[in-house]
């Protein structure tokens, strides 16, 4: 996941049929999305949710955080936990541009 040839995507609402905003999101679904992203050259993401009522957004973020804590691939993908220097970039950038 640390290869300079991978990308870091700053806004991912889901991938490969997995929606991070779905109330039925599972740890397995998050793993599947991270696995597919890695296969397609994305080494890290900032998992994002869409704007909704605050309690709904809070529940979705709590789910993402809990599932990330249960899955090594999601943690390695930095799913939801970018390095502070990543904020200087826009969109999907090569990892070498986020360091």
ABEGO torsion letter per residue (X at the ends): XABAABBBBABBAEBGGBBAABAABBAAAAAAAAAAAAAAGBABBBBBBBBBBAAAAAAAAAAAAAAAAABAAAAAAGBGBBBAAAAABBEBBBAAAAX
